[in-house]
Amino acid sequence: MVFSLRKWLSRLAFLVLFVLLTVLVFGGYRFFMTKLMLVDPYEVPQGQALKVFQPDGSKPEKVSLSDRLRWFYLYGE
């Protein structure tokens, strides 16, 4: 059985280049996603900011369809 050193070195170079380019593309993707990502609207406020909306857990047990639509349009629930 004959092993070609040139063939194995070319395969190894291809594999190393493939891994390096994959890491580079993945890192670039993560970099751009962190720069372009919008601020999370549900994040806890920092500093002097206050979160003024607190969800109201009290909903009536039996509601009509019009009341459900009103709740949906006013509160998004």
mmCIF file of the N, C-alpha and C atoms, coordinates in Angstrom:
data_MODEL
# 
_entry.id   MODEL 
# 
loop_
_atom_site.group_PDB 
_atom_site.id 
_atom_site.type_symbol 
_atom_site.label_atom_id 
_atom_site.label_alt_id 
_atom_site.label_comp_id 
_atom_site.label_asym_id 
_atom_site.label_entity_id 
_atom_site.label_seq_id 
_atom_site.pdbx_PDB_ins_code 
_atom_site.Cartn_x 
_atom_site.Cartn_y 
_atom_site.Cartn_z 
_atom_site.occupancy 
_atom_site.B_iso_or_equiv 
_atom_site.pdbx_formal_charge 
_atom_site.auth_seq_id 
_atom_site.auth_comp_id 
_atom_site.auth_asym_id 
_atom_site.auth_atom_id 
_atom_site.pdbx_PDB_model_num 
ATOM 1   N N  . MET A 1 1  ? 0.849   -1.165 0.000  1.00 0.00 ? 1  MET A N  1 
ATOM 2   C CA . MET A 1 1  ? 0.000   0.000  0.000  1.00 0.00 ? 1  MET A CA 1 
ATOM 3   C C  . MET A 1 1  ? 0.902   1.238  0.000  1.00 0.00 ? 1  MET A C  1 
ATOM 4   N N  . VAL A 1 2  ? 0.636   2.149  -0.901 1.00 0.00 ? 2  VAL A N  1 
ATOM 5   C CA . VAL A 1 2  ? 1.462   3.331  -1.074 1.00 0.00 ? 2  VAL A CA 1 
ATOM 6   C C  . VAL A 1 2  ? 0.684   4.549  -0.576 1.00 0.00 ? 2  VAL A C  1 
ATOM 7   N N  . PHE A 1 3  ? 1.330   5.330  0.303  1.00 0.00 ? 3  PHE A N  1 
ATOM 8   C CA . PHE A 1 3  ? 0.741   6.565  0.798  1.00 0.00 ? 3  PHE A CA 1 
ATOM 9   C C  . PHE A 1 3  ? 1.409   7.732  0.092  1.00 0.00 ? 3  PHE A C  1 
ATOM 10  N N  . SER A 1 4  ? 0.598   8.568  -0.520 1.00 0.00 ? 4  SER A N  1 
ATOM 11  C CA . SER A 1 4  ? 1.124   9.739  -1.195 1.00 0.00 ? 4  SER A CA 1 
ATOM 12  C C  . SER A 1 4  ? 1.111   10.911 -0.215 1.00 0.00 ? 4  SER A C  1 
ATOM 13  N N  . LEU A 1 5  ? 2.323   11.376 0.121  1.00 0.00 ? 5  LEU A N  1 
ATOM 14  C CA . LEU A 1 5  ? 2.432   12.481 1.071  1.00 0.00 ? 5  LEU A CA 1 
ATOM 15  C C  . LEU A 1 5  ? 1.814   13.755 0.509  1.00 0.00 ? 5  LEU A C  1 
ATOM 16  N N  . ARG A 1 6  ? 1.992   13.997 -0.762 1.00 0.00 ? 6  ARG A N  1 
ATOM 17  C CA . ARG A 1 6  ? 1.432   15.195 -1.397 1.00 0.00 ? 6  ARG A CA 1 
ATOM 18  C C  . ARG A 1 6  ? -0.098  15.177 -1.343 1.00 0.00 ? 6  ARG A C  1 
ATOM 19  N N  . LYS A 1 7  ? -0.689  14.021 -1.564 1.00 0.00 ? 7  LYS A N  1 
ATOM 20  C CA . LYS A 1 7  ? -2.144  13.899 -1.527 1.00 0.00 ? 7  LYS A CA 1 
ATOM 21  C C  . LYS A 1 7  ? -2.670  14.167 -0.110 1.00 0.00 ? 7  LYS A C  1 
ATOM 22  N N  . TRP A 1 8  ? -2.009  13.603 0.913  1.00 0.00 ? 8  TRP A N  1 
ATOM 23  C CA . TRP A 1 8  ? -2.436  13.810 2.283  1.00 0.00 ? 8  TRP A CA 1 
ATOM 24  C C  . TRP A 1 8  ? -2.237  15.252 2.736  1.00 0.00 ? 8  TRP A C  1 
ATOM 25  N N  . LEU A 1 9  ? -1.164  15.881 2.302  1.00 0.00 ? 9  LEU A N  1 
ATOM 26  C CA . LEU A 1 9  ? -0.937  17.282 2.655  1.00 0.00 ? 9  LEU A CA 1 
ATOM 27  C C  . LEU A 1 9  ? -1.973  18.197 2.007  1.00 0.00 ? 9  LEU A C  1 
ATOM 28  N N  . SER A 1 10 ? -2.362  17.890 0.770  1.00 0.00 ? 10 SER A N  1 
ATOM 29  C CA . SER A 1 10 ? -3.391  18.709 0.125  1.00 0.00 ? 10 SER A CA 1 
ATOM 30  C C  . SER A 1 10 ? -4.742  18.531 0.826  1.00 0.00 ? 10 SER A C  1 
ATOM 31  N N  . ARG A 1 11 ? -5.041  17.309 1.269  1.00 0.00 ? 11 ARG A N  1 
ATOM 32  C CA . ARG A 1 11 ? -6.289  17.080 2.010  1.00 0.00 ? 11 ARG A CA 1 
ATOM 33  C C  . ARG A 1 11 ? -6.265  17.816 3.357  1.00 0.00 ? 11 ARG A C  1 
ATOM 34  N N  . LEU A 1 12 ? -5.130  17.750 4.039  1.00 0.00 ? 12 LEU A N  1 
ATOM 35  C CA . LEU A 1 12 ? -4.994  18.440 5.310  1.00 0.00 ? 12 LEU A CA 1 
ATOM 36  C C  . LEU A 1 12 ? -5.099  19.959 5.133  1.00 0.00 ? 12 LEU A C  1 
ATOM 37  N N  . ALA A 1 13 ? -4.489  20.500 4.083  1.00 0.00 ? 13 ALA A N  1 
ATOM 38  C CA . ALA A 1 13 ? -4.579  21.937 3.816  1.00 0.00 ? 13 ALA A CA 1 
ATOM 39  C C  . ALA A 1 13 ? -6.021  22.340 3.517  1.00 0.00 ? 13 ALA A C  1 
ATOM 40  N N  . PHE A 1 14 ? -6.726  21.513 2.750  1.00 0.00 ? 14 PHE A N  1 
ATOM 41  C CA . PHE A 1 14 ? -8.132  21.794 2.467  1.00 0.00 ? 14 PHE A CA 1 
ATOM 42  C C  . PHE A 1 14 ? -8.957  21.793 3.749  1.00 0.00 ? 14 PHE A C  1 
ATOM 43  N N  . LEU A 1 15 ? -8.722  20.803 4.612  1.00 0.00 ? 15 LEU A N  1 
ATOM 44  C CA . LEU A 1 15 ? -9.476  20.703 5.849  1.00 0.00 ? 15 LEU A CA 1 
ATOM 45  C C  . LEU A 1 15 ? -9.200  21.906 6.764  1.00 0.00 ? 15 LEU A C  1 
ATOM 46  N N  . VAL A 1 16 ? -7.942  22.304 6.885  1.00 0.00 ? 16 VAL A N  1 
ATOM 47  C CA . VAL A 1 16 ? -7.593  23.452 7.721  1.00 0.00 ? 16 VAL A CA 1 
ATOM 48  C C  . VAL A 1 16 ? -8.206  24.725 7.158  1.00 0.00 ? 16 VAL A C  1 
ATOM 49  N N  . LEU A 1 17 ? -8.130  24.920 5.850  1.00 0.00 ? 17 LEU A N  1 
ATOM 50  C CA . LEU A 1 17 ? -8.721  26.096 5.219  1.00 0.00 ? 17 LEU A CA 1 
ATOM 51  C C  . LEU A 1 17 ? -10.228 26.119 5.388  1.00 0.00 ? 17 LEU A C  1 
ATOM 52  N N  . PHE A 1 18 ? -10.863 24.971 5.256  1.00 0.00 ? 18 PHE A N  1 
ATOM 53  C CA . PHE A 1 18 ? -12.315 24.877 5.425  1.00 0.00 ? 18 PHE A CA 1 
ATOM 54  C C  . PHE A 1 18 ? -12.713 25.267 6.853  1.00 0.00 ? 18 PHE A C  1 
ATOM 55  N N  . VAL A 1 19 ? -11.992 24.743 7.847  1.00 0.00 ? 19 VAL A N  1 
ATOM 56  C CA . VAL A 1 19 ? -12.309 25.052 9.249  1.00 0.00 ? 19 VAL A CA 1 
ATOM 57  C C  . VAL A 1 19 ? -12.083 26.536 9.530  1.00 0.00 ? 19 VAL A C  1 
ATOM 58  N N  . LEU A 1 20 ? -10.983 27.095 9.044  1.00 0.00 ? 20 LEU A N  1 
ATOM 59  C CA . LEU A 1 20 ? -10.708 28.514 9.277  1.00 0.00 ? 20 LEU A CA 1 
ATOM 60  C C  . LEU A 1 20 ? -11.765 29.413 8.638  1.00 0.00 ? 20 LEU A C  1 
ATOM 61  N N  . LEU A 1 21 ? -12.157 29.110 7.422  1.00 0.00 ? 21 LEU A N  1 
ATOM 62  C CA . LEU A 1 21 ? -13.185 29.929 6.768  1.00 0.00 ? 21 LEU A CA 1 
ATOM 63  C C  . LEU A 1 21 ? -14.546 29.776 7.447  1.00 0.00 ? 21 LEU A C  1 
ATOM 64  N N  . THR A 1 22 ? -14.841 28.575 7.929  1.00 0.00 ? 22 THR A N  1 
ATOM 65  C CA . THR A 1 22 ? -16.101 28.372 8.644  1.00 0.00 ? 22 THR A CA 1 
ATOM 66  C C  . THR A 1 22 ? -16.129 29.195 9.926  1.00 0.00 ? 22 THR A C  1 
ATOM 67  N N  . VAL A 1 23 ? -15.039 29.187 10.676 1.00 0.00 ? 23 VAL A N  1 
ATOM 68  C CA . VAL A 1 23 ? -14.956 29.969 11.907 1.00 0.00 ? 23 VAL A CA 1 
ATOM 69  C C  . VAL A 1 23 ? -15.037 31.461 11.591 1.00 0.00 ? 23 VAL A C  1 
ATOM 70  N N  . LEU A 1 24 ? -14.392 31.893 10.525 1.00 0.00 ? 24 LEU A N  1 
ATOM 71  C CA . LEU A 1 24 ? -14.424 33.304 10.133 1.00 0.00 ? 24 LEU A CA 1 
ATOM 72  C C  . LEU A 1 24 ? -15.838 33.746 9.750  1.00 0.00 ? 24 LEU A C  1 
ATOM 73  N N  . VAL A 1 25 ? -16.530 32.940 8.979  1.00 0.00 ? 25 VAL A N  1 
ATOM 74  C CA . VAL A 1 25 ? -17.898 33.291 8.574  1.00 0.00 ? 25 VAL A CA 1 
ATOM 75  C C  . VAL A 1 25 ? -18.825 33.292 9.789  1.00 0.00 ? 25 VAL A C  1 
ATOM 76  N N  . PHE A 1 26 ? -18.688 32.301 10.658 1.00 0.00 ? 26 PHE A N  1 
ATOM 77  C CA . PHE A 1 26 ? -19.525 32.242 11.850 1.00 0.00 ? 26 PHE A CA 1 
ATOM 78  C C  . PHE A 1 26 ? -19.265 33.439 12.759 1.00 0.00 ? 26 PHE A C  1 
ATOM 79  N N  . GLY A 1 27 ? -18.001 33.796 12.943 1.00 0.00 ? 27 GLY A N  1 
ATOM 80  C CA . GLY A 1 27 ? -17.671 34.958 13.766 1.00 0.00 ? 27 GLY A CA 1 
ATOM 81  C C  . GLY A 1 27 ? -18.195 36.247 13.171 1.00 0.00 ? 27 GLY A C  1 
ATOM 82  N N  . GLY A 1 28 ? -18.096 36.392 11.850 1.00 0.00 ? 28 GLY A N  1 
ATOM 83  C CA . GLY A 1 28 ? -18.644 37.581 11.191 1.00 0.00 ? 28 GLY A CA 1 
ATOM 84  C C  . GLY A 1 28 ? -20.153 37.661 11.328 1.00 0.00 ? 28 GLY A C  1 
ATOM 85  N N  . TYR A 1 29 ? -20.798 36.530 11.205 1.00 0.00 ? 29 TYR A N  1 
ATOM 86  C CA . TYR A 1 29 ? -22.252 36.496 11.361 1.00 0.00 ? 29 TYR A CA 1 
ATOM 87  C C  . TYR A 1 29 ? -22.646 36.918 12.775 1.00 0.00 ? 29 TYR A C  1 
ATOM 88  N N  . ARG A 1 30 ? -21.974 36.378 13.790 1.00 0.00 ? 30 ARG A N  1 
ATOM 89  C CA . ARG A 1 30 ? -22.281 36.754 15.173 1.00 0.00 ? 30 ARG A CA 1 
ATOM 90  C C  . ARG A 1 30 ? -21.999 38.230 15.417 1.00 0.00 ? 30 ARG A C  1 
ATOM 91  N N  . PHE A 1 31 ? -20.914 38.759 14.844 1.00 0.00 ? 31 PHE A N  1 
ATOM 92  C CA . PHE A 1 31 ? -20.579 40.170 15.012 1.00 0.00 ? 31 PHE A CA 1 
ATOM 93  C C  . PHE A 1 31 ? -21.675 41.057 14.436 1.00 0.00 ? 31 PHE A C  1 
ATOM 94  N N  . PHE A 1 32 ? -22.109 40.763 13.209 1.00 0.00 ? 32 PHE A N  1 
ATOM 95  C CA . PHE A 1 32 ? -23.145 41.587 12.591 1.00 0.00 ? 32 PHE A CA 1 
ATOM 96  C C  . PHE A 1 32 ? -24.485 41.434 13.289 1.00 0.00 ? 32 PHE A C  1 
ATOM 97  N N  . MET A 1 33 ? -24.794 40.259 13.802 1.00 0.00 ? 33 MET A N  1 
ATOM 98  C CA . MET A 1 33 ? -26.067 40.089 14.500 1.00 0.00 ? 33 MET A CA 1 
ATOM 99  C C  . MET A 1 33 ? -26.077 40.867 15.813 1.00 0.00 ? 33 MET A C  1 
ATOM 100 N N  . THR A 1 34 ? -24.957 40.961 16.502 1.00 0.00 ? 34 THR A N  1 
ATOM 101 C CA . THR A 1 34 ? -24.940 41.746 17.733 1.00 0.00 ? 34 THR A CA 1 
ATOM 102 C C  . THR A 1 34 ? -25.018 43.236 17.433 1.00 0.00 ? 34 THR A C  1 
ATOM 103 N N  . LYS A 1 35 ? -24.484 43.676 16.300 1.00 0.00 ? 35 LYS A N  1 
ATOM 104 C CA . LYS A 1 35 ? -24.536 45.097 15.949 1.00 0.00 ? 35 LYS A CA 1 
ATOM 105 C C  . LYS A 1 35 ? -25.904 45.494 15.414 1.00 0.00 ? 35 LYS A C  1 
ATOM 106 N N  . LEU A 1 36 ? -26.588 44.583 14.718 1.00 0.00 ? 36 LEU A N  1 
ATOM 107 C CA . LEU A 1 36 ? -27.867 44.919 14.103 1.00 0.00 ? 36 LEU A CA 1 
ATOM 108 C C  . LEU A 1 36 ? -29.068 44.556 14.961 1.00 0.00 ? 36 LEU A C  1 
ATOM 109 N N  . MET A 1 37 ? -28.881 43.788 16.030 1.00 0.00 ? 37 MET A N  1 
ATOM 110 C CA . MET A 1 37 ? -29.992 43.333 16.842 1.00 0.00 ? 37 MET A CA 1 
ATOM 111 C C  . MET A 1 37 ? -30.634 44.513 17.569 1.00 0.00 ? 37 MET A C  1 
ATOM 112 N N  . LEU A 1 38 ? -31.946 44.527 17.560 1.00 0.00 ? 38 LEU A N  1 
ATOM 113 C CA . LEU A 1 38 ? -32.682 45.566 18.267 1.00 0.00 ? 38 LEU A CA 1 
ATOM 114 C C  . LEU A 1 38 ? -32.656 45.298 19.760 1.00 0.00 ? 38 LEU A C  1 
ATOM 115 N N  . VAL A 1 39 ? -32.911 46.321 20.535 1.00 0.00 ? 39 VAL A N  1 
ATOM 116 C CA . VAL A 1 39 ? -32.945 46.201 21.986 1.00 0.00 ? 39 VAL A CA 1 
ATOM 117 C C  . VAL A 1 39 ? -34.169 45.387 22.384 1.00 0.00 ? 39 VAL A C  1 
ATOM 118 N N  . ASP A 1 40 ? -34.007 44.508 23.346 1.00 0.00 ? 40 ASP A N  1 
ATOM 119 C CA . ASP A 1 40 ? -35.105 43.681 23.824 1.00 0.00 ? 40 ASP A CA 1 
ATOM 120 C C  . ASP A 1 40 ? -36.120 44.551 24.555 1.00 0.00 ? 40 ASP A C  1 
ATOM 121 N N  . PRO A 1 41 ? -37.372 44.622 24.088 1.00 0.00 ? 41 PRO A N  1 
ATOM 122 C CA . PRO A 1 41 ? -38.352 45.489 24.741 1.00 0.00 ? 41 PRO A CA 1 
ATOM 123 C C  . PRO A 1 41 ? -38.782 44.970 26.113 1.00 0.00 ? 41 PRO A C  1 
ATOM 124 N N  . TYR A 1 42 ? -38.547 43.692 26.421 1.00 0.00 ? 42 TYR A N  1 
ATOM 125 C CA . TYR A 1 42 ? -38.963 43.121 27.692 1.00 0.00 ? 42 TYR A CA 1 
ATOM 126 C C  . TYR A 1 42 ? -37.815 43.052 28.697 1.00 0.00 ? 42 TYR A C  1 
ATOM 127 N N  . GLU A 1 43 ? -36.710 43.709 28.371 1.00 0.00 ? 43 GLU A N  1 
ATOM 128 C CA . GLU A 1 43 ? -35.564 43.722 29.259 1.00 0.00 ? 43 GLU A CA 1 
ATOM 129 C C  . GLU A 1 43 ? -35.866 44.565 30.500 1.00 0.00 ? 43 GLU A C  1 
ATOM 130 N N  . VAL A 1 44 ? -35.285 44.197 31.626 1.00 0.00 ? 44 VAL A N  1 
ATOM 131 C CA . VAL A 1 44 ? -35.464 44.960 32.861 1.00 0.00 ? 44 VAL A CA 1 
ATOM 132 C C  . VAL A 1 44 ? -34.771 46.305 32.703 1.00 0.00 ? 44 VAL A C  1 
ATOM 133 N N  . PRO A 1 45 ? -35.461 47.412 32.996 1.00 0.00 ? 45 PRO A N  1 
ATOM 134 C CA . PRO A 1 45 ? -34.856 48.731 32.834 1.00 0.00 ? 45 PRO A CA 1 
ATOM 135 C C  . PRO A 1 45 ? -33.630 48.909 33.733 1.00 0.00 ? 45 PRO A C  1 
ATOM 136 N N  . GLN A 1 46 ? -32.668 49.691 33.253 1.00 0.00 ? 46 GLN A N  1 
ATOM 137 C CA . GLN A 1 46 ? -31.442 49.966 33.993 1.00 0.00 ? 46 GLN A CA 1 
ATOM 138 C C  . GLN A 1 46 ? -31.440 51.427 34.452 1.00 0.00 ? 46 GLN A C  1 
ATOM 139 N N  . GLY A 1 47 ? -30.750 51.710 35.529 1.00 0.00 ? 47 GLY A N  1 
ATOM 140 C CA . GLY A 1 47 ? -30.591 53.088 35.996 1.00 0.00 ? 47 GLY A CA 1 
ATOM 141 C C  . GLY A 1 47 ? -31.869 53.647 36.577 1.00 0.00 ? 47 GLY A C  1 
ATOM 142 N N  . GLN A 1 48 ? -32.224 54.875 36.165 1.00 0.00 ? 48 GLN A N  1 
ATOM 143 C CA . GLN A 1 48 ? -33.378 55.584 36.692 1.00 0.00 ? 48 GLN A CA 1 
ATOM 144 C C  . GLN A 1 48 ? -34.674 55.252 35.952 1.00 0.00 ? 48 GLN A C  1 
ATOM 145 N N  . ALA A 1 49 ? -34.593 54.387 34.941 1.00 0.00 ? 49 ALA A N  1 
ATOM 146 C CA . ALA A 1 49 ? -35.777 54.061 34.152 1.00 0.00 ? 49 ALA A CA 1 
ATOM 147 C C  . ALA A 1 49 ? -36.748 53.212 34.971 1.00 0.00 ? 49 ALA A C  1 
ATOM 148 N N  . LEU A 1 50 ? -38.021 53.379 34.688 1.00 0.00 ? 50 LEU A N  1 
ATOM 149 C CA . LEU A 1 50 ? -39.062 52.611 35.348 1.00 0.00 ? 50 LEU A CA 1 
ATOM 150 C C  . LEU A 1 50 ? -39.898 51.912 34.299 1.00 0.00 ? 50 LEU A C  1 
ATOM 151 N N  . LYS A 1 51 ? -40.296 50.707 34.588 1.00 0.00 ? 51 LYS A N  1 
ATOM 152 C CA . LYS A 1 51 ? -41.220 49.999 33.718 1.00 0.00 ? 51 LYS A CA 1 
ATOM 153 C C  . LYS A 1 51 ? -42.610 50.245 34.285 1.00 0.00 ? 51 LYS A C  1 
ATOM 154 N N  . VAL A 1 52 ? -43.433 50.987 33.552 1.00 0.00 ? 52 VAL A N  1 
ATOM 155 C CA . VAL A 1 52 ? -44.690 51.452 34.112 1.00 0.00 ? 52 VAL A CA 1 
ATOM 156 C C  . VAL A 1 52 ? -45.851 50.499 33.855 1.00 0.00 ? 52 VAL A C  1 
ATOM 157 N N  . PHE A 1 53 ? -45.745 49.612 32.898 1.00 0.00 ? 53 PHE A N  1 
ATOM 158 C CA . PHE A 1 53 ? -46.850 48.709 32.597 1.00 0.00 ? 53 PHE A CA 1 
ATOM 159 C C  . PHE A 1 53 ? -46.658 47.407 33.358 1.00 0.00 ? 53 PHE A C  1 
ATOM 160 N N  . GLN A 1 54 ? -47.625 47.064 34.159 1.00 0.00 ? 54 GLN A N  1 
ATOM 161 C CA . GLN A 1 54 ? -47.636 45.782 34.852 1.00 0.00 ? 54 GLN A CA 1 
ATOM 162 C C  . GLN A 1 54 ? -48.857 45.019 34.352 1.00 0.00 ? 54 GLN A C  1 
ATOM 163 N N  . PRO A 1 55 ? -48.677 43.810 33.861 1.00 0.00 ? 55 PRO A N  1 
ATOM 164 C CA . PRO A 1 55 ? -49.831 43.063 33.349 1.00 0.00 ? 55 PRO A CA 1 
ATOM 165 C C  . PRO A 1 55 ? -50.820 42.754 34.461 1.00 0.00 ? 55 PRO A C  1 
ATOM 166 N N  . ASP A 1 56 ? -52.070 42.955 34.166 1.00 0.00 ? 56 ASP A N  1 
ATOM 167 C CA . ASP A 1 56 ? -53.129 42.716 35.131 1.00 0.00 ? 56 ASP A CA 1 
ATOM 168 C C  . ASP A 1 56 ? -53.584 41.268 34.990 1.00 0.00 ? 56 ASP A C  1 
ATOM 169 N N  . GLY A 1 57 ? -53.437 40.493 36.037 1.00 0.00 ? 57 GLY A N  1 
ATOM 170 C CA . GLY A 1 57 ? -53.784 39.085 35.982 1.00 0.00 ? 57 GLY A CA 1 
ATOM 171 C C  . GLY A 1 57 ? -55.251 38.806 36.202 1.00 0.00 ? 57 GLY A C  1 
ATOM 172 N N  . SER A 1 58 ? -56.019 39.813 36.573 1.00 0.00 ? 58 SER A N  1 
ATOM 173 C CA . SER A 1 58 ? -57.431 39.573 36.864 1.00 0.00 ? 58 SER A CA 1 
ATOM 174 C C  . SER A 1 58 ? -58.256 39.690 35.591 1.00 0.00 ? 58 SER A C  1 
ATOM 175 N N  . LYS A 1 59 ? -58.714 38.558 35.123 1.00 0.00 ? 59 LYS A N  1 
ATOM 176 C CA . LYS A 1 59 ? -59.617 38.535 33.967 1.00 0.00 ? 59 LYS A CA 1 
ATOM 177 C C  . LYS A 1 59 ? -60.925 37.894 34.419 1.00 0.00 ? 59 LYS A C  1 
ATOM 178 N N  . PRO A 1 60 ? -62.022 38.381 33.919 1.00 0.00 ? 60 PRO A N  1 
ATOM 179 C CA . PRO A 1 60 ? -63.296 37.752 34.279 1.00 0.00 ? 60 PRO A CA 1 
ATOM 180 C C  . PRO A 1 60 ? -63.368 36.322 33.735 1.00 0.00 ? 60 PRO A C  1 
ATOM 181 N N  . GLU A 1 61 ? -64.059 35.467 34.463 1.00 0.00 ? 61 GLU A N  1 
ATOM 182 C CA . GLU A 1 61 ? -64.160 34.062 34.062 1.00 0.00 ? 61 GLU A CA 1 
ATOM 183 C C  . GLU A 1 61 ? -64.987 33.897 32.786 1.00 0.00 ? 61 GLU A C  1 
ATOM 184 N N  . LYS A 1 62 ? -66.196 34.445 32.777 1.00 0.00 ? 62 LYS A N  1 
ATOM 185 C CA . LYS A 1 62 ? -67.047 34.340 31.594 1.00 0.00 ? 62 LYS A CA 1 
ATOM 186 C C  . LYS A 1 62 ? -67.099 35.703 30.918 1.00 0.00 ? 62 LYS A C  1 
ATOM 187 N N  . VAL A 1 63 ? -66.655 35.735 29.684 1.00 0.00 ? 63 VAL A N  1 
ATOM 188 C CA . VAL A 1 63 ? -66.672 36.997 28.944 1.00 0.00 ? 63 VAL A CA 1 
ATOM 189 C C  . VAL A 1 63 ? -67.311 36.759 27.587 1.00 0.00 ? 63 VAL A C  1 
ATOM 190 N N  . SER A 1 64 ? -67.902 37.806 27.081 1.00 0.00 ? 64 SER A N  1 
ATOM 191 C CA . SER A 1 64 ? -68.524 37.707 25.771 1.00 0.00 ? 64 SER A CA 1 
ATOM 192 C C  . SER A 1 64 ? -67.457 37.902 24.691 1.00 0.00 ? 64 SER A C  1 
ATOM 193 N N  . LEU A 1 65 ? -67.841 37.633 23.473 1.00 0.00 ? 65 LEU A N  1 
ATOM 194 C CA . LEU A 1 65 ? -66.916 37.780 22.357 1.00 0.00 ? 65 LEU A CA 1 
ATOM 195 C C  . LEU A 1 65 ? -66.498 39.230 22.181 1.00 0.00 ? 65 LEU A C  1 
ATOM 196 N N  . SER A 1 66 ? -67.414 40.158 22.378 1.00 0.00 ? 66 SER A N  1 
ATOM 197 C CA . SER A 1 66 ? -67.058 41.576 22.245 1.00 0.00 ? 66 SER A CA 1 
ATOM 198 C C  . SER A 1 66 ? -66.079 42.002 23.335 1.00 0.00 ? 66 SER A C  1 
ATOM 199 N N  . ASP A 1 67 ? -66.271 41.491 24.549 1.00 0.00 ? 67 ASP A N  1 
ATOM 200 C CA . ASP A 1 67 ? -65.318 41.809 25.616 1.00 0.00 ? 67 ASP A CA 1 
ATOM 201 C C  . ASP A 1 67 ? -63.942 41.225 25.325 1.00 0.00 ? 67 ASP A C  1 
ATOM 202 N N  . ARG A 1 68 ? -63.904 40.011 24.791 1.00 0.00 ? 68 ARG A N  1 
ATOM 203 C CA . ARG A 1 68 ? -62.620 39.398 24.435 1.00 0.00 ? 68 ARG A CA 1 
ATOM 204 C C  . ARG A 1 68 ? -61.907 40.220 23.361 1.00 0.00 ? 68 ARG A C  1 
ATOM 205 N N  . LEU A 1 69 ? -62.663 40.685 22.364 1.00 0.00 ? 69 LEU A N  1 
ATOM 206 C CA . LEU A 1 69 ? -62.062 41.516 21.322 1.00 0.00 ? 69 LEU A CA 1 
ATOM 207 C C  . LEU A 1 69 ? -61.565 42.835 21.893 1.00 0.00 ? 69 LEU A C  1 
ATOM 208 N N  . ARG A 1 70 ? -62.335 43.421 22.797 1.00 0.00 ? 70 ARG A N  1 
ATOM 209 C CA . ARG A 1 70 ? -61.914 44.671 23.430 1.00 0.00 ? 70 ARG A CA 1 
ATOM 210 C C  . ARG A 1 70 ? -60.616 44.456 24.215 1.00 0.00 ? 70 ARG A C  1 
ATOM 211 N N  . TRP A 1 71 ? -60.520 43.359 24.981 1.00 0.00 ? 71 TRP A N  1 
ATOM 212 C CA . TRP A 1 71 ? -59.289 43.046 25.715 1.00 0.00 ? 71 TRP A CA 1 
ATOM 213 C C  . TRP A 1 71 ? -58.123 42.859 24.749 1.00 0.00 ? 71 TRP A C  1 
ATOM 214 N N  . PHE A 1 72 ? -58.395 42.173 23.641 1.00 0.00 ? 72 PHE A N  1 
ATOM 215 C CA . PHE A 1 72 ? -57.328 41.929 22.674 1.00 0.00 ? 72 PHE A CA 1 
ATOM 216 C C  . PHE A 1 72 ? -56.802 43.234 22.062 1.00 0.00 ? 72 PHE A C  1 
ATOM 217 N N  . TYR A 1 73 ? -57.705 44.109 21.664 1.00 0.00 ? 73 TYR A N  1 
ATOM 218 C CA . TYR A 1 73 ? -57.273 45.350 21.032 1.00 0.00 ? 73 TYR A CA 1 
ATOM 219 C C  . TYR A 1 73 ? -56.650 46.339 22.030 1.00 0.00 ? 73 TYR A C  1 
ATOM 220 N N  . LEU A 1 74 ? -57.130 46.334 23.280 1.00 0.00 ? 74 LEU A N  1 
ATOM 221 C CA . LEU A 1 74 ? -56.582 47.268 24.253 1.00 0.00 ? 74 LEU A CA 1 
ATOM 222 C C  . LEU A 1 74 ? -55.292 46.786 24.895 1.00 0.00 ? 74 LEU A C  1 
ATOM 223 N N  . TYR A 1 75 ? -55.224 45.493 25.206 1.00 0.00 ? 75 TYR A N  1 
ATOM 224 C CA . TYR A 1 75 ? -54.099 44.985 25.989 1.00 0.00 ? 75 TYR A CA 1 
ATOM 225 C C  . TYR A 1 75 ? -53.253 43.946 25.236 1.00 0.00 ? 75 TYR A C  1 
ATOM 226 N N  . GLY A 1 76 ? -53.728 43.501 24.087 1.00 0.00 ? 76 GLY A N  1 
ATOM 227 C CA . GLY A 1 76 ? -52.989 42.486 23.348 1.00 0.00 ? 76 GLY A CA 1 
ATOM 228 C C  . GLY A 1 76 ? -53.081 41.110 23.974 1.00 0.00 ? 76 GLY A C  1 
ATOM 229 N N  . GLU A 1 77 ? -54.088 40.858 24.751 1.00 0.00 ? 77 GLU A N  1 
ATOM 230 C CA . GLU A 1 77 ? -54.229 39.557 25.409 1.00 0.00 ? 77 GLU A CA 1 
ATOM 231 C C  . GLU A 1 77 ? -55.376 38.783 24.797 1.00 0.00 ? 77 GLU A C  1 
# 
